[in-house]
Amino acid sequence: MTGLSVRRAGPADFAAVARLTVAAYEADGQLKGEHGYAAVLADVAVRSEHGEVLVAADQETGAVLGSVTFVLPGTRYAELSGAGEAEFRMLAVDPAAQGRGVGAALVEACVSRATELGCSAVMICVRHGFAASAQRLYRRRGFVRVPELDWSPLAGVELLALRLELTGA
C-alpha cells in the first residue's frame, strides 16, 4: 500500500468527494429507499461551508480515496455533539480503496482536530445494521455506544450514537 495524506478538501476535490461518498453509501446499501440523501452527500460545497471536509489521498498518485466532514455543535451538520464536543459525519471510503486504512486515517484526523480544539469528546452516529466495517473501526478506536442518544431521522432509519472521550482535554 502506498502512503496516505489527510488534508482539508479544496474545491478541486469536491467532484471526487461527491462521487466516492455516494458510491460508498450505495455499496453499503444505505441509499436504498432514501429520499434525497444522495444529493446531501454529493453537495460537498455546502458541507465545506458548515464544517471541515477532509480527504485522504494516495501520496503517490494524489487520488482522493476517502473523505469525512468534521463539525462542531450548533453547526448545520451536527447531530449529536454538545458543548465542548466535536462530531464527524459522512465518512466514506471509495469502494475500490477499502481495506487500505483510509477510514482509520480519517478517524484519526478527526480525533486530532478535536484534540487541537480542546474538545472533551468526539461523537459519531452510525446506521443500525449497516457499515459493519466502520463500526468495528470505531470500536477498536475506543468509541462506545451512548444508547440514550440514539435517534431516527426517518421511519426505518435507526441511528446509533457513539462517543470517544478525549483524555487531557
C-alpha positions as CSV (number, residue, x, y, z in Angstrom):
1,M,0.0,0.0,0.0
2,T,1.2,3.5,-0.8
3,G,1.1,6.1,1.9
4,L,-1.9,8.4,2.6
5,S,-2.1,12.0,3.4
6,V,-5.0,13.7,5.0
7,R,-5.8,17.3,4.3
8,R,-8.7,19.7,4.1
9,A,-10.6,19.4,0.8
10,G,-10.5,22.2,-1.7
11,P,-13.0,23.0,-4.5
12,A,-10.9,20.9,-6.9
13,D,-11.6,17.9,-4.7
14,F,-15.4,18.3,-4.4
15,A,-16.4,16.2,-7.5
16,A,-14.2,13.3,-6.4
17,V,-15.6,13.5,-2.8
18,A,-19.2,13.6,-4.1
19,R,-18.6,10.6,-6.3
20,L,-16.9,8.4,-3.8
21,T,-19.2,9.3,-0.9
22,V,-22.3,8.4,-2.9
23,A,-20.6,5.3,-4.2
24,A,-19.6,4.2,-0.7
25,Y,-23.1,4.7,0.7
26,E,-24.6,2.9,-2.3
27,A,-22.2,0.0,-2.0
28,D,-23.2,-0.4,1.7
29,G,-26.9,-0.4,0.8
30,Q,-27.5,2.8,2.8
31,L,-29.3,4.7,0.0
32,K,-32.0,2.2,-0.8
33,G,-35.3,3.8,-0.2
34,E,-33.7,7.1,0.9
35,H,-35.3,10.2,-0.5
36,G,-32.7,12.9,-1.2
37,Y,-29.8,11.8,1.0
38,A,-27.6,11.1,-2.0
39,A,-28.0,14.7,-3.0
40,V,-27.0,15.8,0.5
41,L,-23.9,13.5,0.4
42,A,-23.0,14.9,-3.0
43,D,-23.3,18.6,-2.0
44,V,-19.7,18.9,-0.9
45,A,-19.6,22.7,-1.4
46,V,-22.3,23.2,1.2
47,R,-20.7,20.7,3.6
48,S,-17.5,22.7,3.3
49,E,-19.3,25.9,4.3
50,H,-20.6,24.4,7.5
51,G,-17.7,22.1,8.6
52,E,-14.3,20.9,7.6
53,V,-14.3,18.4,4.7
54,L,-11.2,16.3,5.0
55,V,-9.8,14.0,2.3
56,A,-7.4,11.1,2.5
57,A,-5.3,11.0,-0.7
58,D,-2.8,8.5,-2.1
59,Q,0.6,10.2,-1.6
60,E,1.9,8.7,-4.9
61,T,-1.0,9.5,-7.3
62,G,-2.8,12.2,-5.4
63,A,-6.1,10.3,-5.9
64,V,-8.8,11.1,-3.3
65,L,-9.6,7.8,-1.6
66,G,-11.9,8.9,1.2
67,S,-13.5,11.8,2.9
68,V,-15.2,12.9,6.1
69,T,-16.9,16.0,7.4
70,F,-15.8,17.3,10.8
71,V,-18.3,19.6,12.6
72,L,-18.8,21.4,15.9
73,P,-22.0,21.6,17.9
74,G,-24.6,24.1,16.7
75,T,-23.5,23.9,13.1
76,R,-25.7,22.7,10.2
77,Y,-24.5,19.1,10.1
78,A,-24.0,18.5,13.9
79,E,-26.5,15.9,15.1
80,L,-25.2,14.7,18.5
81,S,-22.4,16.8,19.8
82,G,-22.9,19.1,22.7
83,A,-20.8,21.9,24.2
84,G,-17.1,21.1,24.1
85,E,-17.5,18.2,21.8
86,A,-16.8,17.6,18.1
87,E,-18.5,15.3,15.6
88,F,-17.8,13.8,12.3
89,R,-20.3,12.8,9.6
90,M,-20.4,11.2,6.2
91,L,-17.2,9.3,6.5
92,A,-16.8,7.4,3.2
93,V,-14.0,5.4,1.5
94,D,-14.1,4.7,-2.2
95,P,-15.2,1.1,-2.5
96,A,-12.1,0.4,-4.6
97,A,-9.8,1.6,-1.8
98,Q,-11.5,-0.1,1.2
99,G,-9.2,-2.1,3.4
100,R,-6.2,0.2,2.9
101,G,-6.5,2.1,6.2
102,V,-8.3,5.1,4.7
103,G,-11.1,5.1,7.1
104,A,-8.8,4.8,10.1
105,A,-6.7,7.7,8.8
106,L,-9.8,9.9,8.5
107,V,-11.0,9.0,12.0
108,E,-7.5,9.8,13.4
109,A,-7.6,13.2,11.6
110,C,-10.9,14.0,13.3
111,V,-9.7,12.9,16.7
112,S,-6.6,15.0,16.2
113,R,-8.6,18.0,15.1
114,A,-10.9,17.7,18.1
115,T,-7.9,17.4,20.4
116,E,-6.3,20.5,18.9
117,L,-9.6,22.4,19.5
118,G,-9.6,21.3,23.2
119,C,-12.8,19.2,22.8
120,S,-13.7,16.7,25.5
121,A,-15.1,14.1,23.2
122,V,-15.8,13.1,19.6
123,M,-19.3,11.9,18.5
124,I,-20.5,9.9,15.5
125,C,-23.7,8.2,14.6
126,V,-23.9,5.0,12.5
127,R,-26.9,3.5,10.9
128,H,-28.1,0.3,12.7
129,G,-27.5,-2.8,10.6
130,F,-25.1,-1.1,8.1
131,A,-21.4,-0.1,7.8
132,A,-20.2,-3.1,9.9
133,S,-16.5,-2.5,9.0
134,A,-16.9,1.2,10.1
135,Q,-18.5,0.2,13.3
136,R,-15.6,-2.3,14.0
137,L,-13.1,0.5,13.3
138,Y,-14.9,2.9,15.7
139,R,-15.0,0.2,18.5
140,R,-11.3,-0.6,18.0
141,R,-10.5,3.2,18.3
142,G,-12.4,3.3,21.6
143,F,-15.8,4.7,20.6
144,V,-18.6,3.4,22.9
145,R,-22.3,3.3,22.4
146,V,-24.4,6.0,24.0
147,P,-27.9,4.4,23.6
148,E,-29.7,7.4,25.2
149,L,-28.6,9.5,22.2
150,D,-29.8,7.0,19.5
151,W,-32.3,8.6,17.2
152,S,-34.3,8.2,14.0
153,P,-34.4,10.9,11.3
154,L,-36.9,8.9,9.2
155,A,-39.1,5.9,9.7
156,G,-37.0,2.8,9.3
157,V,-33.7,4.7,9.7
158,E,-32.2,4.0,13.2
159,L,-29.0,5.8,14.1
160,L,-26.8,4.6,16.9
161,A,-24.7,7.2,18.9
162,L,-21.1,6.5,19.6
163,R,-18.7,8.6,21.7
164,L,-14.9,8.8,22.2
165,E,-13.8,10.5,25.4
166,L,-10.6,12.5,24.8
167,T,-8.1,12.4,27.5
168,G,-6.3,15.5,28.5
169,A,-9.0,17.7,27.0
